[in-house]
Amino acid sequence: MRLTLPRFLQLAVTLLTAAFLIVPAIQSILAGLTVNYFRGLSSGMTLRWVDEVWRLYADSILLSMGLAIACLAVTLVIGVPAAYALAKNPGRMSRVLEEFISLPLAVPGLALALALLQLYGSMTGFRTSWTFILVGHVLYTLPFMVRSVLAVLMAMDLKSLEESAATLGASAATRFRTIVVPNAMPGILAGALTVVTLSIGEFNLTWMLHTPYLKTLPVGLADSYASMRLEIASAYTLVFFVMIVPLLMAMQWATDRAQRISR
C-alpha cells in the first residue's frame, strides 16, 4: 500500500497520540521497579517497592475490588429492571425518569458526596461503613448501566417478542428471564464494564466519603504520592495497572463475544 501524505499524517498523529498517552505510564511503572528513581535504570531493578505497596495498601486494594463487585451487583439488580421498564413504557414520563436517573452525572462528585454527608452524616454506624461509599458509587454509576441496557432494548422489537412469548403461556417473570435478559446481554456487559472501571477509579466522591480506615485504590494512590517516596507511589501505579488492565480485557472480550452471539 502506497503511503500517501494524508495517510502519513494520520499515522503520525496516531503514533504521537499513543506515545503521549503511553510513555508517561511506562515511565511511572519503571520508576516503581527501579532501586532509585533519580539514578534511573542504572541503579538496578527491584520488586521491593511493589512489596511495600502491598504491605501498606493491601486493605485499600481489596476494598476497591469488593466495592466494585458490590456496586456491579446493585446496579444490575436495579438498573436492568429499570431499563426494561423504561423501554416497555416509552413516552414523556419515561424520558423524564431517564433524565432523573442521569442527574448524578450532571452533579460534580464533590457536590454529590456533600449531599450524602448532609443526609446520612449523623448516622454514625452507616457513615463509617464501606456501604456508605457503596451508596455514592451506585448513584454515580447507575445511569451508565441503565443507558447501556436501554439502548439495546430500544433497538429491538421488544413488544413483538414479548407478545409472542405471552401467547405461548410465558409469565412476565419468564419473559424477562428468557427473552429480555439474553437479548440485552451486550448492553448489560457494556454497562458492567463501565460500572466496574468507574467504581475502581472514582476519586472525587470517594475522597469526600472515605474515612482513615476506608481508603480505596485512588485515595490510597493520592495518599502515596503525597506522603511516600516516589518509587512507592510509582509502584502503586503499577499495582493499579496490573489489577485493572486484565479486568478490562476480560470484560471487553465478554462484551464482544455477546455482541457476536446476538447477531
Summary of the structure (lengths in Angstrom):
residues: 263
radius of gyration: 22.7
end to end distance: 32.5
largest distance: 74.4
contacts: 796
relative contact order: 0.14
helix: 82%
strand: 1%
